[in-house]
């Protein structure tokens, strides 16, 4: 994944806000609870490009009910 196509924190924040309909409580709960599909808490993956990419893919999967 090239650096310019890698999701930055703003892209991830926007995806989270849209998925959770701007409900900060729901976002906070999801980010800080262990997610078996990710093998960690989502908040622990936000610091790296790879982690942010995984989170965005997870949100896309959840959005379309592919779990």
PDB file of N, CA, C and O in Angstrom:
ATOM      1  N   UNK A   1       0.848  -1.162   0.000  1.00  0.00           N
ATOM      2  CA  UNK A   1       0.000   0.000   0.000  1.00  0.00           C
ATOM      3  C   UNK A   1       0.896   1.227   0.000  1.00  0.00           C
ATOM      4  O   UNK A   1       1.781   1.338   0.848  1.00  0.00           O
ATOM      5  N   UNK A   2       0.695   2.125  -0.904  1.00  0.00           N
ATOM      6  CA  UNK A   2       1.528   3.321  -0.963  1.00  0.00           C
ATOM      7  C   UNK A   2       1.109   4.293   0.134  1.00  0.00           C
ATOM      8  O   UNK A   2      -0.022   4.268   0.618  1.00  0.00           O
ATOM      9  N   UNK A   3       2.039   5.134   0.502  1.00  0.00           N
ATOM     10  CA  UNK A   3       1.795   6.092   1.586  1.00  0.00           C
ATOM     11  C   UNK A   3       0.623   7.012   1.260  1.00  0.00           C
ATOM     12  O   UNK A   3      -0.187   7.302   2.140  1.00  0.00           O
ATOM     13  N   UNK A   4       0.512   7.477   0.011  1.00  0.00           N
ATOM     14  CA  UNK A   4      -0.558   8.412  -0.309  1.00  0.00           C
ATOM     15  C   UNK A   4      -1.931   7.750  -0.350  1.00  0.00           C
ATOM     16  O   UNK A   4      -2.939   8.442  -0.208  1.00  0.00           O
ATOM     17  N   UNK A   5      -2.001   6.449  -0.536  1.00  0.00           N
ATOM     18  CA  UNK A   5      -3.280   5.752  -0.552  1.00  0.00           C
ATOM     19  C   UNK A   5      -3.618   5.153   0.809  1.00  0.00           C
ATOM     20  O   UNK A   5      -4.721   4.648   1.018  1.00  0.00           O
ATOM     21  N   UNK A   6      -2.668   5.212   1.723  1.00  0.00           N
ATOM     22  CA  UNK A   6      -2.885   4.662   3.050  1.00  0.00           C
ATOM     23  C   UNK A   6      -3.857   5.553   3.819  1.00  0.00           C
ATOM     24  O   UNK A   6      -3.777   6.779   3.743  1.00  0.00           O
ATOM     25  N   UNK A   7      -4.776   4.932   4.558  1.00  0.00           N
ATOM     26  CA  UNK A   7      -5.743   5.736   5.308  1.00  0.00           C
ATOM     27  C   UNK A   7      -5.087   6.468   6.481  1.00  0.00           C
ATOM     28  O   UNK A   7      -4.426   5.855   7.319  1.00  0.00           O
ATOM     29  N   UNK A   8      -5.280   7.768   6.525  1.00  0.00           N
ATOM     30  CA  UNK A   8      -4.778   8.505   7.673  1.00  0.00           C
ATOM     31  C   UNK A   8      -5.863   8.508   8.749  1.00  0.00           C
ATOM     32  O   UNK A   8      -6.960   7.988   8.543  1.00  0.00           O
ATOM     33  N   UNK A   9      -5.550   9.083   9.864  1.00  0.00           N
ATOM     34  CA  UNK A   9      -6.469   9.061  10.999  1.00  0.00           C
ATOM     35  C   UNK A   9      -7.761   9.818  10.686  1.00  0.00           C
ATOM     36  O   UNK A   9      -8.819   9.469  11.208  1.00  0.00           O
ATOM     37  N   UNK A  10      -7.688  10.850   9.843  1.00  0.00           N
ATOM     38  CA  UNK A  10      -8.896  11.599   9.472  1.00  0.00           C
ATOM     39  C   UNK A  10      -9.863  10.742   8.654  1.00  0.00           C
ATOM     40  O   UNK A  10     -11.078  10.813   8.843  1.00  0.00           O
ATOM     41  N   UNK A  11      -9.322   9.942   7.754  1.00  0.00           N
ATOM     42  CA  UNK A  11     -10.158   9.042   6.948  1.00  0.00           C
ATOM     43  C   UNK A  11     -10.845   8.034   7.866  1.00  0.00           C
ATOM     44  O   UNK A  11     -12.045   7.788   7.741  1.00  0.00           O
ATOM     45  N   UNK A  12     -10.081   7.456   8.785  1.00  0.00           N
ATOM     46  CA  UNK A  12     -10.653   6.486   9.717  1.00  0.00           C
ATOM     47  C   UNK A  12     -11.719   7.144  10.599  1.00  0.00           C
ATOM     48  O   UNK A  12     -12.785   6.566  10.814  1.00  0.00           O
ATOM     49  N   UNK A  13     -11.443   8.332  11.104  1.00  0.00           N
ATOM     50  CA  UNK A  13     -12.415   9.036  11.956  1.00  0.00           C
ATOM     51  C   UNK A  13     -13.711   9.285  11.192  1.00  0.00           C
ATOM     52  O   UNK A  13     -14.798   9.140  11.751  1.00  0.00           O
ATOM     53  N   UNK A  14     -13.603   9.655   9.934  1.00  0.00           N
ATOM     54  CA  UNK A  14     -14.784   9.887   9.108  1.00  0.00           C
ATOM     55  C   UNK A  14     -15.568   8.592   8.912  1.00  0.00           C
ATOM     56  O   UNK A  14     -16.794   8.589   9.028  1.00  0.00           O
ATOM     57  N   UNK A  15     -14.876   7.494   8.618  1.00  0.00           N
ATOM     58  CA  UNK A  15     -15.537   6.199   8.440  1.00  0.00           C
ATOM     59  C   UNK A  15     -16.245   5.767   9.721  1.00  0.00           C
ATOM     60  O   UNK A  15     -17.365   5.259   9.672  1.00  0.00           O
ATOM     61  N   UNK A  16     -15.598   5.967  10.856  1.00  0.00           N
ATOM     62  CA  UNK A  16     -16.217   5.628  12.141  1.00  0.00           C
ATOM     63  C   UNK A  16     -17.468   6.465  12.388  1.00  0.00           C
ATOM     64  O   UNK A  16     -18.508   5.943  12.790  1.00  0.00           O
ATOM     65  N   UNK A  17     -17.356   7.765  12.144  1.00  0.00           N
ATOM     66  CA  UNK A  17     -18.489   8.661  12.379  1.00  0.00           C
ATOM     67  C   UNK A  17     -19.681   8.268  11.519  1.00  0.00           C
ATOM     68  O   UNK A  17     -20.815   8.244  11.997  1.00  0.00           O
ATOM     69  N   UNK A  18     -19.428   7.961  10.264  1.00  0.00           N
ATOM     70  CA  UNK A  18     -20.519   7.563   9.367  1.00  0.00           C
ATOM     71  C   UNK A  18     -21.119   6.232   9.807  1.00  0.00           C
ATOM     72  O   UNK A  18     -22.340   6.101   9.899  1.00  0.00           O
ATOM     73  N   UNK A  19     -20.269   5.245  10.078  1.00  0.00           N
ATOM     74  CA  UNK A  19     -20.778   3.927  10.466  1.00  0.00           C
ATOM     75  C   UNK A  19     -21.617   3.997  11.729  1.00  0.00           C
ATOM     76  O   UNK A  19     -22.673   3.370  11.813  1.00  0.00           O
ATOM     77  N   UNK A  20     -21.151   4.757  12.711  1.00  0.00           N
ATOM     78  CA  UNK A  20     -21.854   4.835  13.990  1.00  0.00           C
ATOM     79  C   UNK A  20     -22.827   6.016  14.056  1.00  0.00           C
ATOM     80  O   UNK A  20     -23.265   6.401  15.140  1.00  0.00           O
ATOM     81  N   UNK A  21     -23.162   6.585  12.904  1.00  0.00           N
ATOM     82  CA  UNK A  21     -24.130   7.686  12.808  1.00  0.00           C
ATOM     83  C   UNK A  21     -23.794   8.817  13.786  1.00  0.00           C
ATOM     84  O   UNK A  21     -24.683   9.394  14.412  1.00  0.00           O
ATOM     85  N   UNK A  22     -22.511   9.119  13.904  1.00  0.00           N
ATOM     86  CA  UNK A  22     -22.009  10.220  14.732  1.00  0.00           C
ATOM     87  C   UNK A  22     -22.335  10.059  16.214  1.00  0.00           C
ATOM     88  O   UNK A  22     -22.350  11.042  16.954  1.00  0.00           O
ATOM     89  N   UNK A  23     -22.594   8.831  16.649  1.00  0.00           N
ATOM     90  CA  UNK A  23     -22.876   8.556  18.057  1.00  0.00           C
ATOM     91  C   UNK A  23     -21.547   8.262  18.758  1.00  0.00           C
ATOM     92  O   UNK A  23     -21.002   7.164  18.645  1.00  0.00           O
ATOM     93  N   UNK A  24     -21.039   9.259  19.481  1.00  0.00           N
ATOM     94  CA  UNK A  24     -19.732   9.125  20.119  1.00  0.00           C
ATOM     95  C   UNK A  24     -19.689   8.011  21.153  1.00  0.00           C
ATOM     96  O   UNK A  24     -18.654   7.366  21.322  1.00  0.00           O
ATOM     97  N   UNK A  25     -20.780   7.779  21.834  1.00  0.00           N
ATOM     98  CA  UNK A  25     -20.825   6.707  22.838  1.00  0.00           C
ATOM     99  C   UNK A  25     -20.631   5.345  22.170  1.00  0.00           C
ATOM    100  O   UNK A  25     -19.838   4.529  22.639  1.00  0.00           O
ATOM    101  N   UNK A  26     -21.351   5.103  21.080  1.00  0.00           N
ATOM    102  CA  UNK A  26     -21.206   3.828  20.371  1.00  0.00           C
ATOM    103  C   UNK A  26     -19.806   3.662  19.797  1.00  0.00           C
ATOM    104  O   UNK A  26     -19.235   2.572  19.853  1.00  0.00           O
ATOM    105  N   UNK A  27     -19.250   4.739  19.244  1.00  0.00           N
ATOM    106  CA  UNK A  27     -17.882   4.676  18.719  1.00  0.00           C
ATOM    107  C   UNK A  27     -16.904   4.329  19.827  1.00  0.00           C
ATOM    108  O   UNK A  27     -16.041   3.469  19.653  1.00  0.00           O
ATOM    109  N   UNK A  28     -17.037   4.996  20.962  1.00  0.00           N
ATOM    110  CA  UNK A  28     -16.134   4.760  22.088  1.00  0.00           C
ATOM    111  C   UNK A  28     -16.232   3.322  22.579  1.00  0.00           C
ATOM    112  O   UNK A  28     -15.214   2.690  22.860  1.00  0.00           O
ATOM    113  N   UNK A  29     -17.457   2.801  22.684  1.00  0.00           N
ATOM    114  CA  UNK A  29     -17.632   1.414  23.112  1.00  0.00           C
ATOM    115  C   UNK A  29     -16.940   0.457  22.153  1.00  0.00           C
ATOM    116  O   UNK A  29     -16.203  -0.431  22.581  1.00  0.00           O
ATOM    117  N   UNK A  30     -17.175   0.637  20.861  1.00  0.00           N
ATOM    118  CA  UNK A  30     -16.592  -0.273  19.874  1.00  0.00           C
ATOM    119  C   UNK A  30     -15.073  -0.179  19.866  1.00  0.00           C
ATOM    120  O   UNK A  30     -14.388  -1.200  19.795  1.00  0.00           O
ATOM    121  N   UNK A  31     -14.543   1.034  19.938  1.00  0.00           N
ATOM    122  CA  UNK A  31     -13.098   1.216  19.889  1.00  0.00           C
ATOM    123  C   UNK A  31     -12.381   0.626  21.099  1.00  0.00           C
ATOM    124  O   UNK A  31     -11.212   0.254  21.000  1.00  0.00           O
ATOM    125  N   UNK A  32     -13.062   0.535  22.236  1.00  0.00           N
ATOM    126  CA  UNK A  32     -12.389   0.123  23.467  1.00  0.00           C
ATOM    127  C   UNK A  32     -12.781  -1.253  23.988  1.00  0.00           C
ATOM    128  O   UNK A  32     -12.403  -1.625  25.099  1.00  0.00           O
ATOM    129  N   UNK A  33     -13.529  -2.007  23.202  1.00  0.00           N
ATOM    130  CA  UNK A  33     -13.856  -3.388  23.563  1.00  0.00           C
ATOM    131  C   UNK A  33     -13.087  -4.335  22.660  1.00  0.00           C
ATOM    132  O   UNK A  33     -12.861  -4.049  21.484  1.00  0.00           O
ATOM    133  N   UNK A  34     -12.689  -5.460  23.222  1.00  0.00           N
ATOM    134  CA  UNK A  34     -11.970  -6.459  22.444  1.00  0.00           C
ATOM    135  C   UNK A  34     -12.848  -6.943  21.294  1.00  0.00           C
ATOM    136  O   UNK A  34     -14.015  -7.280  21.492  1.00  0.00           O
ATOM    137  N   UNK A  35     -12.282  -6.972  20.099  1.00  0.00           N
ATOM    138  CA  UNK A  35     -12.999  -7.435  18.905  1.00  0.00           C
ATOM    139  C   UNK A  35     -12.326  -8.715  18.408  1.00  0.00           C
ATOM    140  O   UNK A  35     -11.229  -8.657  17.853  1.00  0.00           O
ATOM    141  N   UNK A  36     -12.973  -9.872  18.600  1.00  0.00           N
ATOM    142  CA  UNK A  36     -12.370 -11.128  18.166  1.00  0.00           C
ATOM    143  C   UNK A  36     -11.954 -11.123  16.693  1.00  0.00           C
ATOM    144  O   UNK A  36     -10.937 -11.722  16.342  1.00  0.00           O
ATOM    145  N   UNK A  37     -12.714 -10.466  15.841  1.00  0.00           N
ATOM    146  CA  UNK A  37     -12.378 -10.430  14.413  1.00  0.00           C
ATOM    147  C   UNK A  37     -11.054  -9.712  14.155  1.00  0.00           C
ATOM    148  O   UNK A  37     -10.387  -9.966  13.152  1.00  0.00           O
ATOM    149  N   UNK A  38     -10.683  -8.821  15.063  1.00  0.00           N
ATOM    150  CA  UNK A  38      -9.436  -8.069  14.909  1.00  0.00           C
ATOM    151  C   UNK A  38      -8.315  -8.618  15.783  1.00  0.00           C
ATOM    152  O   UNK A  38      -7.142  -8.324  15.551  1.00  0.00           O
ATOM    153  N   UNK A  39      -8.669  -9.401  16.771  1.00  0.00           N
ATOM    154  CA  UNK A  39      -7.670  -9.949  17.681  1.00  0.00           C
ATOM    155  C   UNK A  39      -7.153  -8.943  18.687  1.00  0.00           C
ATOM    156  O   UNK A  39      -6.132  -9.177  19.333  1.00  0.00           O
ATOM    157  N   UNK A  40      -7.845  -7.828  18.826  1.00  0.00           N
ATOM    158  CA  UNK A  40      -7.452  -6.793  19.783  1.00  0.00           C
ATOM    159  C   UNK A  40      -8.587  -5.782  19.904  1.00  0.00           C
ATOM    160  O   UNK A  40      -9.638  -5.922  19.280  1.00  0.00           O
ATOM    161  N   UNK A  41      -8.348  -4.768  20.716  1.00  0.00           N
ATOM    162  CA  UNK A  41      -9.278  -3.648  20.774  1.00  0.00           C
ATOM    163  C   UNK A  41      -9.011  -2.795  19.535  1.00  0.00           C
ATOM    164  O   UNK A  41      -7.849  -2.567  19.197  1.00  0.00           O
ATOM    165  N   UNK A  42     -10.037  -2.323  18.859  1.00  0.00           N
ATOM    166  CA  UNK A  42      -9.816  -1.477  17.687  1.00  0.00           C
ATOM    167  C   UNK A  42      -8.916  -0.265  17.979  1.00  0.00           C
ATOM    168  O   UNK A  42      -8.116   0.129  17.130  1.00  0.00           O
ATOM    169  N   UNK A  43      -9.041   0.317  19.156  1.00  0.00           N
ATOM    170  CA  UNK A  43      -8.221   1.489  19.489  1.00  0.00           C
ATOM    171  C   UNK A  43      -6.729   1.180  19.461  1.00  0.00           C
ATOM    172  O   UNK A  43      -5.917   2.077  19.235  1.00  0.00           O
ATOM    173  N   UNK A  44      -6.361  -0.073  19.686  1.00  0.00           N
ATOM    174  CA  UNK A  44      -4.955  -0.466  19.682  1.00  0.00           C
ATOM    175  C   UNK A  44      -4.375  -0.527  18.272  1.00  0.00           C
ATOM    176  O   UNK A  44      -3.157  -0.613  18.112  1.00  0.00           O
ATOM    177  N   UNK A  45      -5.212  -0.486  17.266  1.00  0.00           N
ATOM    178  CA  UNK A  45      -4.756  -0.590  15.878  1.00  0.00           C
ATOM    179  C   UNK A  45      -4.666   0.758  15.171  1.00  0.00           C
ATOM    180  O   UNK A  45      -4.234   0.821  14.020  1.00  0.00           O
ATOM    181  N   UNK A  46      -5.060   1.816  15.831  1.00  0.00           N
ATOM    182  CA  UNK A  46      -5.165   3.116  15.176  1.00  0.00           C
ATOM    183  C   UNK A  46      -3.830   3.804  14.902  1.00  0.00           C
ATOM    184  O   UNK A  46      -3.780   4.727  14.089  1.00  0.00           O
ATOM    185  N   UNK A  47      -2.770   3.390  15.543  1.00  0.00           N
ATOM    186  CA  UNK A  47      -1.496   4.094  15.433  1.00  0.00           C
ATOM    187  C   UNK A  47      -0.709   3.786  14.159  1.00  0.00           C
ATOM    188  O   UNK A  47       0.207   4.530  13.807  1.00  0.00           O
ATOM    189  N   UNK A  48      -1.052   2.706  13.469  1.00  0.00           N
ATOM    190  CA  UNK A  48      -0.282   2.334  12.286  1.00  0.00           C
ATOM    191  C   UNK A  48      -1.142   2.342  11.025  1.00  0.00           C
ATOM    192  O   UNK A  48      -2.364   2.209  11.092  1.00  0.00           O
ATOM    193  N   UNK A  49      -0.505   2.495   9.906  1.00  0.00           N
ATOM    194  CA  UNK A  49      -1.206   2.453   8.621  1.00  0.00           C
ATOM    195  C   UNK A  49      -1.889   1.106   8.440  1.00  0.00           C
ATOM    196  O   UNK A  49      -3.048   1.041   8.030  1.00  0.00           O
ATOM    197  N   UNK A  50      -1.177   0.042   8.741  1.00  0.00           N
ATOM    198  CA  UNK A  50      -1.746  -1.301   8.611  1.00  0.00           C
ATOM    199  C   UNK A  50      -2.966  -1.467   9.521  1.00  0.00           C
ATOM    200  O   UNK A  50      -3.982  -2.027   9.108  1.00  0.00           O
ATOM    201  N   UNK A  51      -2.861  -0.983  10.746  1.00  0.00           N
ATOM    202  CA  UNK A  51      -3.973  -1.083  11.689  1.00  0.00           C
ATOM    203  C   UNK A  51      -5.190  -0.301  11.224  1.00  0.00           C
ATOM    204  O   UNK A  51      -6.318  -0.790  11.296  1.00  0.00           O
ATOM    205  N   UNK A  52      -4.958   0.918  10.747  1.00  0.00           N
ATOM    206  CA  UNK A  52      -6.074   1.722  10.243  1.00  0.00           C
ATOM    207  C   UNK A  52      -6.725   1.059   9.035  1.00  0.00           C
ATOM    208  O   UNK A  52      -7.947   1.090   8.888  1.00  0.00           O
ATOM    209  N   UNK A  53      -5.925   0.473   8.188  1.00  0.00           N
ATOM    210  CA  UNK A  53      -6.469  -0.249   7.027  1.00  0.00           C
ATOM    211  C   UNK A  53      -7.331  -1.417   7.478  1.00  0.00           C
ATOM    212  O   UNK A  53      -8.408  -1.644   6.927  1.00  0.00           O
ATOM    213  N   UNK A  54      -6.868  -2.154   8.473  1.00  0.00           N
ATOM    214  CA  UNK A  54      -7.653  -3.271   9.013  1.00  0.00           C
ATOM    215  C   UNK A  54      -8.972  -2.786   9.596  1.00  0.00           C
ATOM    216  O   UNK A  54     -10.006  -3.427   9.408  1.00  0.00           O
ATOM    217  N   UNK A  55      -8.943  -1.669  10.296  1.00  0.00           N
ATOM    218  CA  UNK A  55     -10.165  -1.134  10.889  1.00  0.00           C
ATOM    219  C   UNK A  55     -11.164  -0.716   9.812  1.00  0.00           C
ATOM    220  O   UNK A  55     -12.358  -0.987   9.934  1.00  0.00           O
ATOM    221  N   UNK A  56     -10.685  -0.066   8.773  1.00  0.00           N
ATOM    222  CA  UNK A  56     -11.577   0.351   7.693  1.00  0.00           C
ATOM    223  C   UNK A  56     -12.168  -0.864   6.989  1.00  0.00           C
ATOM    224  O   UNK A  56     -13.355  -0.872   6.665  1.00  0.00           O
ATOM    225  N   UNK A  57     -11.353  -1.894   6.747  1.00  0.00           N
ATOM    226  CA  UNK A  57     -11.883  -3.131   6.138  1.00  0.00           C
ATOM    227  C   UNK A  57     -12.919  -3.774   7.042  1.00  0.00           C
ATOM    228  O   UNK A  57     -13.928  -4.288   6.561  1.00  0.00           O
ATOM    229  N   UNK A  58     -12.681  -3.750   8.344  1.00  0.00           N
ATOM    230  CA  UNK A  58     -13.631  -4.321   9.298  1.00  0.00           C
ATOM    231  C   UNK A  58     -14.947  -3.547   9.268  1.00  0.00           C
ATOM    232  O   UNK A  58     -16.021  -4.148   9.262  1.00  0.00           O
ATOM    233  N   UNK A  59     -14.867  -2.222   9.247  1.00  0.00           N
ATOM    234  CA  UNK A  59     -16.087  -1.406   9.175  1.00  0.00           C
ATOM    235  C   UNK A  59     -16.857  -1.688   7.889  1.00  0.00           C
ATOM    236  O   UNK A  59     -18.086  -1.767   7.903  1.00  0.00           O
ATOM    237  N   UNK A  60     -16.145  -1.837   6.786  1.00  0.00           N
ATOM    238  CA  UNK A  60     -16.799  -2.157   5.509  1.00  0.00           C
ATOM    239  C   UNK A  60     -17.503  -3.509   5.597  1.00  0.00           C
ATOM    240  O   UNK A  60     -18.626  -3.660   5.115  1.00  0.00           O
ATOM    241  N   UNK A  61     -16.854  -4.472   6.201  1.00  0.00           N
ATOM    242  CA  UNK A  61     -17.444  -5.800   6.358  1.00  0.00           C
ATOM    243  C   UNK A  61     -18.689  -5.725   7.237  1.00  0.00           C
ATOM    244  O   UNK A  61     -19.712  -6.330   6.920  1.00  0.00           O
ATOM    245  N   UNK A  62     -18.603  -4.983   8.338  1.00  0.00           N
ATOM    246  CA  UNK A  62     -19.750  -4.828   9.220  1.00  0.00           C
ATOM    247  C   UNK A  62     -20.890  -4.085   8.524  1.00  0.00           C
ATOM    248  O   UNK A  62     -22.062  -4.415   8.711  1.00  0.00           O
ATOM    249  N   UNK A  63     -20.538  -3.085   7.724  1.00  0.00           N
ATOM    250  CA  UNK A  63     -21.548  -2.284   7.032  1.00  0.00           C
ATOM    251  C   UNK A  63     -22.403  -3.147   6.108  1.00  0.00           C
ATOM    252  O   UNK A  63     -23.608  -2.932   5.983  1.00  0.00           O
ATOM    253  N   UNK A  64     -21.775  -4.115   5.471  1.00  0.00           N
ATOM    254  CA  UNK A  64     -22.496  -4.946   4.518  1.00  0.00           C
ATOM    255  C   UNK A  64     -22.927  -6.294   5.092  1.00  0.00           C
ATOM    256  O   UNK A  64     -23.415  -7.156   4.361  1.00  0.00           O
ATOM    257  N   UNK A  65     -22.743  -6.476   6.418  1.00  0.00           N
ATOM    258  CA  UNK A  65     -23.205  -7.689   7.088  1.00  0.00           C
ATOM    259  C   UNK A  65     -22.485  -8.954   6.687  1.00  0.00           C
ATOM    260  O   UNK A  65     -23.076 -10.033   6.685  1.00  0.00           O
ATOM    261  N   UNK A  66     -21.214  -8.833   6.347  1.00  0.00           N
ATOM    262  CA  UNK A  66     -20.455  -9.997   5.890  1.00  0.00           C
ATOM    263  C   UNK A  66     -19.796 -10.780   7.015  1.00  0.00           C
ATOM    264  O   UNK A  66     -18.981 -11.662   6.745  1.00  0.00           O
ATOM    265  N   UNK A  67     -20.124 -10.484   8.271  1.00  0.00           N
ATOM    266  CA  UNK A  67     -19.540 -11.236   9.378  1.00  0.00           C
ATOM    267  C   UNK A  67     -20.333 -12.485   9.616  1.00  0.00           C
ATOM    268  O   UNK A  67     -20.004 -13.263  10.512  1.00  0.00           O
TER     269      UNK A  67
END
